[in-house]
Amino acid sequence: MTDLQTSANKNIADTLTYAIEQKSTDGALVIFDTQSPLTRIITEAVRKALPNAEFLDFDTLTPEEILAAIERREKGDLVALIQSMNFRLNEFRLRIELFKRGLKTIEFVHLARMSEDQYETYINALAYDPNYYRPLGKKLQEKVNRVQTVTVRCPGTELIYEGGMEEAKPNLGDYTGMTNIGGTFPIGEVFTEPKDFAGVNGSVRIFAFAGMDHCLRIFDPFMVHIEKGIIVSSDNAPQEFHEILDLIRQDEEVMVREFGMSLNPAMGKHAIVNDVTAFERMLGLHMSLGAKHGVYNKPGIKRKTARYHIDVFIDTESILFDGEVIYEYGDYRV
C-alpha cells in the first residue's frame, strides 16, 4: 500500500468518525467514478472505512438507477459522492436533494483538477482533528460577531472594514444542532461579510485567484484598491485578472463580499492545489469578488441576478479585530 493510500485511509476514517459521526451500523451509499487516480484513491479509502456500504459506479448507471438507489436510503443514512468533476443528473441538484431527504452527505469534487504532485497536499487537507478546528473556529465566530473594525494588513497595504461584520458561519466539521450533516471536503473555515460595504476602504495584495476555468492561478502578489467595497483599480495585476474584472463589470460592480478566514493547515501559499473549491480552505484569508453570495441577503442585491463569486487569496501579514491581532505570521492568534 502506498503512503498516499495509507494517509487517505486514516484521514477519511477520522472524518467519518469524528465529523460525520458515522457508525458501522449506519446505512451508507457511495457514488463514485474512476476517471482520475485521485478519485480512485479516495474511493478506496471510503471503501475501507465503510466496508458494508453500497457502492455504485456513476458512469455505469443511468440517472434513474442512481435516483432509485438514493430513494432506497432511509433518513439518517450517509451518501458519499466521490467525483472527478461534478455528477450531473439532468436538473437534479444532487447534494441539495440529499439534504432535503434527511441524508448525511459528504462530497469530494473536482478531483481531476489536481495534478499528481498535489495529491499529497489534498489528502493531507482531509485530515480532521476536532480538537483543532472546533475550539479555534468557535473563538473566531465569537470575535467576528462582536467586532466593529477589522484591519487587514499586507506588505505595504492596509484595508479597513468599519461598521461590523455579518453573523459568522462555520465550516468546522461540527454539525451539532444543524439540520444538514456534511458538506464538501476538505473543510476548515469561518466566513462572514461586511454589514456595510461602504465601510470597506483601502488596499490588499492578492497572490492567487480563480481563473476562467475555475482552477487556481498563482502570481507574485499584486495590489488592488478598494473604495466603499468596490475594486476601483489594480497595480501590476496580470492580464488574466484584468479580464476577469472586465467580465464582472459587464453585469455588475466588482464588489468585495466574502471575508473567509480559512483554517486548514495543510494548504497555503506554498502548498497549493488547483481546485479552488478545495484551496478555499487554505490557512489564511480569502475574499470574493462580484455580487453573488448565497448566504447573506443585502438590500439592492438580487440573488437571482447576481452572477459572479470569484475567490481571491490574500497575501496577509496580519488581521486585527478592534486592534487585537487575531492572525499574524501565517497563523491565528486566538
PLY file of the C-alpha trace (Angstrom):
ply
format ascii 1.0
element vertex 334
property float x
property float y
property float z
element edge 333
property int vertex1
property int vertex2
end_header
0.00 0.00 0.00
1.34 3.42 -0.94
1.94 6.15 1.62
-0.76 8.23 -0.11
-3.33 5.46 0.25
-2.37 4.91 3.89
-2.80 8.62 4.66
-6.09 8.76 2.76
-7.41 5.75 4.65
-6.67 7.35 8.03
-7.94 10.81 7.13
-11.19 9.55 5.63
-11.79 7.26 8.61
-11.23 10.14 11.05
-13.57 12.40 9.07
-16.34 9.82 9.06
-15.85 9.03 12.75
-15.35 12.46 14.29
-17.06 14.88 11.89
-19.90 12.85 10.39
-20.19 10.54 13.42
-20.91 7.60 11.13
-21.29 4.28 12.94
-20.61 0.86 11.45
-24.30 0.01 11.78
-25.47 3.13 9.91
-26.59 2.75 6.31
-24.36 4.21 3.62
-24.36 4.67 -0.16
-21.18 5.64 -2.03
-21.43 7.01 -5.57
-18.07 7.25 -7.31
-16.33 7.33 -10.67
-12.95 6.03 -11.79
-11.88 8.79 -14.17
-8.90 10.10 -12.19
-6.26 8.45 -10.00
-7.11 10.66 -7.03
-10.77 9.67 -7.28
-9.75 6.03 -7.11
-7.55 6.67 -4.04
-10.39 8.43 -2.18
-12.88 5.73 -3.19
-10.60 3.00 -1.86
-10.25 4.90 1.44
-14.02 5.23 1.78
-14.43 1.55 0.90
-12.04 0.60 3.69
-13.84 2.85 6.18
-17.33 1.74 5.10
-17.00 -1.94 4.15
-20.75 -2.54 4.43
-21.80 0.40 2.25
-23.45 0.10 -1.16
-21.01 1.27 -3.88
-22.22 2.49 -7.28
-20.04 3.48 -10.26
-21.74 6.60 -11.60
-20.53 6.06 -15.17
-22.06 2.59 -15.45
-25.60 3.52 -14.40
-28.46 5.65 -15.69
-29.73 8.69 -13.77
-32.86 6.72 -12.98
-30.84 3.92 -11.39
-28.86 6.40 -9.31
-32.02 8.11 -8.11
-33.65 4.77 -7.29
-30.66 3.85 -5.11
-30.94 7.19 -3.30
-34.67 6.71 -2.76
-33.98 3.39 -1.05
-31.95 5.17 1.63
-33.51 5.89 4.99
-33.35 9.23 6.81
-30.03 9.50 8.65
-28.14 7.29 6.20
-24.94 8.61 4.65
-24.41 9.29 0.96
-20.81 9.92 -0.16
-20.13 11.49 -3.57
-16.61 10.99 -4.97
-16.33 12.95 -8.20
-13.58 13.56 -10.71
-15.57 16.66 -11.64
-19.30 17.03 -10.82
-22.04 14.45 -11.02
-24.93 15.72 -13.14
-28.42 14.21 -13.08
-30.26 16.49 -15.50
-31.76 19.31 -13.39
-31.47 17.27 -10.19
-29.33 19.20 -7.67
-27.84 16.18 -6.02
-26.39 17.47 -2.73
-29.38 19.75 -2.07
-31.81 16.91 -2.71
-29.88 14.59 -0.40
-30.11 17.11 2.42
-33.83 17.56 1.76
-34.27 13.82 2.30
-32.52 13.98 5.67
-29.45 12.11 4.43
-25.98 12.83 5.74
-23.84 13.90 2.79
-20.12 14.11 2.22
-18.72 15.03 -1.16
-15.33 15.26 -2.82
-15.45 17.28 -6.05
-13.19 18.26 -8.95
-10.58 15.65 -8.06
-9.40 15.52 -11.67
-8.24 19.14 -11.38
-5.44 18.17 -9.03
-2.12 17.29 -10.67
-0.28 14.24 -9.36
2.23 16.34 -7.42
-0.72 17.86 -5.50
-2.28 14.57 -4.36
-0.35 14.56 -1.10
-1.40 18.12 -0.27
-5.05 17.36 -0.98
-5.02 14.14 1.06
-3.26 15.89 3.96
-6.01 18.53 3.84
-8.58 15.81 4.50
-7.12 15.17 7.97
-9.68 16.02 10.65
-8.78 16.98 14.21
-11.83 18.21 16.15
-9.57 19.50 18.93
-8.04 21.94 16.43
-10.94 23.03 14.22
-13.75 23.33 16.74
-12.19 25.50 19.51
-10.40 27.78 17.06
-13.41 28.15 14.81
-15.77 28.92 17.67
-13.44 31.57 19.08
-13.25 33.22 15.68
-17.04 33.12 15.38
-17.41 34.85 18.71
-14.94 37.55 17.77
-16.49 38.15 14.33
-19.92 38.58 15.90
-18.62 41.33 18.25
-16.12 43.19 16.08
-16.70 46.75 14.85
-13.43 47.45 12.99
-11.41 44.90 11.04
-7.94 45.72 9.71
-6.23 43.56 7.09
-2.55 44.26 6.54
-0.48 43.02 3.61
3.07 44.15 2.73
2.71 47.89 2.22
-1.10 47.93 2.32
-4.00 48.21 4.75
-7.70 47.50 4.26
-10.19 48.75 6.85
-13.69 47.38 7.50
-15.84 49.77 9.53
-19.33 49.01 10.82
-19.08 45.38 11.88
-19.49 42.05 10.13
-22.44 39.78 9.48
-23.01 36.77 11.73
-20.18 34.33 11.10
-20.89 30.96 9.51
-18.75 27.93 10.41
-17.44 25.00 8.38
-15.73 23.09 11.18
-16.96 19.51 10.94
-19.26 20.13 13.89
-22.93 19.67 12.95
-24.39 19.85 16.45
-27.87 21.33 16.24
-27.73 21.66 12.46
-30.38 20.33 10.09
-27.88 19.25 7.44
-24.97 16.99 8.34
-21.98 17.04 5.99
-20.85 19.09 3.02
-17.90 19.45 0.69
-14.49 18.35 1.94
-11.73 19.40 2.75
-13.17 21.64 5.45
-11.96 24.39 7.78
-13.40 27.88 7.51
-15.26 30.67 9.31
-16.73 33.19 6.90
-18.69 36.40 7.01
-19.00 39.66 5.05
-19.23 43.34 5.95
-22.57 44.67 7.15
-21.96 47.88 5.19
-19.91 47.69 2.02
-19.39 51.47 2.14
-17.23 50.90 5.22
-14.64 48.84 3.29
-11.75 51.02 2.10
-8.04 50.61 1.43
-5.85 48.11 -0.39
-4.77 44.47 -0.24
-2.36 42.25 -2.13
-3.60 39.15 -3.97
-1.35 36.16 -4.59
-3.87 33.78 -6.20
-7.31 33.78 -7.77
-9.72 31.52 -9.63
-9.16 31.56 -13.38
-11.80 31.32 -16.09
-11.54 27.52 -15.86
-12.12 27.61 -12.07
-8.55 26.46 -11.45
-6.11 28.33 -9.24
-3.71 30.92 -10.64
-0.62 31.83 -8.58
1.22 35.13 -9.15
3.62 37.46 -7.43
1.36 39.42 -5.07
-0.25 42.42 -6.74
-2.21 45.29 -5.22
-5.90 46.12 -5.61
-7.52 49.32 -4.35
-10.98 49.26 -2.80
-13.35 52.16 -2.23
-16.70 51.64 -0.48
-16.45 47.91 -1.01
-15.71 48.14 -4.76
-12.41 47.41 -6.53
-11.53 50.61 -8.37
-8.04 49.81 -9.64
-5.24 47.25 -9.51
-1.48 47.74 -9.68
0.65 45.34 -11.72
-2.15 42.78 -11.92
-1.77 40.02 -14.54
-3.76 40.34 -17.74
-6.00 37.42 -16.81
-7.06 39.22 -13.64
-7.98 42.33 -15.65
-10.02 40.11 -17.99
-11.93 38.72 -15.02
-12.63 42.23 -13.70
-13.84 43.28 -17.16
-16.11 40.24 -17.34
-17.68 41.02 -13.98
-18.15 44.71 -14.86
-20.24 43.77 -17.88
-23.00 42.74 -15.48
-22.29 44.16 -12.02
-19.82 46.03 -9.85
-16.70 44.28 -8.62
-17.85 44.08 -5.02
-15.66 42.62 -2.28
-18.11 40.43 -0.38
-16.96 37.26 1.36
-14.44 37.53 4.19
-13.25 33.96 4.62
-10.92 33.05 7.46
-9.69 29.62 6.41
-8.19 27.20 8.90
-6.83 24.18 7.04
-3.10 23.97 7.86
-2.32 21.53 5.03
-2.80 24.20 2.33
-1.36 27.66 1.85
0.77 29.88 -0.32
3.45 27.19 -0.63
1.16 24.15 -0.53
-1.42 24.61 -3.27
-3.98 22.54 -5.12
-5.51 23.55 -8.43
-9.13 23.25 -7.37
-10.37 26.49 -5.87
-13.21 24.72 -4.02
-10.56 22.87 -2.01
-7.96 25.66 -1.79
-10.60 27.99 -0.35
-9.95 26.23 2.97
-6.22 27.09 3.00
-4.81 28.60 6.19
-5.25 32.34 5.73
-7.69 34.83 4.26
-9.71 34.76 1.07
-12.31 37.14 -0.30
-14.85 37.01 -3.12
-15.30 39.43 -5.99
-18.70 40.09 -7.54
-22.23 40.50 -6.25
-23.07 36.82 -5.76
-23.16 35.34 -2.26
-25.94 32.92 -1.47
-25.66 33.07 2.31
-26.22 36.74 3.09
-29.04 38.95 1.81
-28.28 42.60 1.15
-30.63 45.39 0.09
-30.35 46.14 -3.61
-28.68 42.83 -4.48
-30.95 40.22 -6.03
-29.82 36.63 -5.67
-31.35 35.65 -8.99
-29.47 38.28 -10.98
-26.13 38.39 -9.12
-23.75 36.38 -11.30
-20.17 36.35 -10.05
-18.37 35.00 -7.00
-14.65 34.86 -7.81
-12.40 33.74 -4.97
-9.15 35.63 -4.42
-6.46 34.78 -1.87
-4.81 37.49 0.16
-1.08 37.85 0.88
-1.90 38.55 4.52
0.57 39.80 7.12
-1.94 40.31 9.90
-5.64 40.66 10.71
-6.77 42.82 13.63
-10.21 42.91 15.28
-10.74 46.21 17.08
-6.96 46.49 17.41
-6.43 42.93 18.67
-4.18 40.76 16.47
-6.06 37.58 15.60
-3.85 36.44 12.70
-0.13 37.04 12.19
2.93 35.25 10.79
0.80 32.73 8.93
-1.32 31.53 11.86
-4.23 32.51 14.11
-3.50 34.11 17.50
-6.73 33.38 19.36
0 1
1 2
2 3
3 4
4 5
5 6
6 7
7 8
8 9
9 10
10 11
11 12
12 13
13 14
14 15
15 16
16 17
17 18
18 19
19 20
20 21
21 22
22 23
23 24
24 25
25 26
26 27
27 28
28 29
29 30
30 31
31 32
32 33
33 34
34 35
35 36
36 37
37 38
38 39
39 40
40 41
41 42
42 43
43 44
44 45
45 46
46 47
47 48
48 49
49 50
50 51
51 52
52 53
53 54
54 55
55 56
56 57
57 58
58 59
59 60
60 61
61 62
62 63
63 64
64 65
65 66
66 67
67 68
68 69
69 70
70 71
71 72
72 73
73 74
74 75
75 76
76 77
77 78
78 79
79 80
80 81
81 82
82 83
83 84
84 85
85 86
86 87
87 88
88 89
89 90
90 91
91 92
92 93
93 94
94 95
95 96
96 97
97 98
98 99
99 100
100 101
101 102
102 103
103 104
104 105
105 106
106 107
107 108
108 109
109 110
110 111
111 112
112 113
113 114
114 115
115 116
116 117
117 118
118 119
119 120
120 121
121 122
122 123
123 124
124 125
125 126
126 127
127 128
128 129
129 130
130 131
131 132
132 133
133 134
134 135
135 136
136 137
137 138
138 139
139 140
140 141
141 142
142 143
143 144
144 145
145 146
146 147
147 148
148 149
149 150
150 151
151 152
152 153
153 154
154 155
155 156
156 157
157 158
158 159
159 160
160 161
161 162
162 163
163 164
164 165
165 166
166 167
167 168
168 169
169 170
170 171
171 172
172 173
173 174
174 175
175 176
176 177
177 178
178 179
179 180
180 181
181 182
182 183
183 184
184 185
185 186
186 187
187 188
188 189
189 190
190 191
191 192
192 193
193 194
194 195
195 196
196 197
197 198
198 199
199 200
200 201
201 202
202 203
203 204
204 205
205 206
206 207
207 208
208 209
209 210
210 211
211 212
212 213
213 214
214 215
215 216
216 217
217 218
218 219
219 220
220 221
221 222
222 223
223 224
224 225
225 226
226 227
227 228
228 229
229 230
230 231
231 232
232 233
233 234
234 235
235 236
236 237
237 238
238 239
239 240
240 241
241 242
242 243
243 244
244 245
245 246
246 247
247 248
248 249
249 250
250 251
251 252
252 253
253 254
254 255
255 256
256 257
257 258
258 259
259 260
260 261
261 262
262 263
263 264
264 265
265 266
266 267
267 268
268 269
269 270
270 271
271 272
272 273
273 274
274 275
275 276
276 277
277 278
278 279
279 280
280 281
281 282
282 283
283 284
284 285
285 286
286 287
287 288
288 289
289 290
290 291
291 292
292 293
293 294
294 295
295 296
296 297
297 298
298 299
299 300
300 301
301 302
302 303
303 304
304 305
305 306
306 307
307 308
308 309
309 310
310 311
311 312
312 313
313 314
314 315
315 316
316 317
317 318
318 319
319 320
320 321
321 322
322 323
323 324
324 325
325 326
326 327
327 328
328 329
329 330
330 331
331 332
332 333
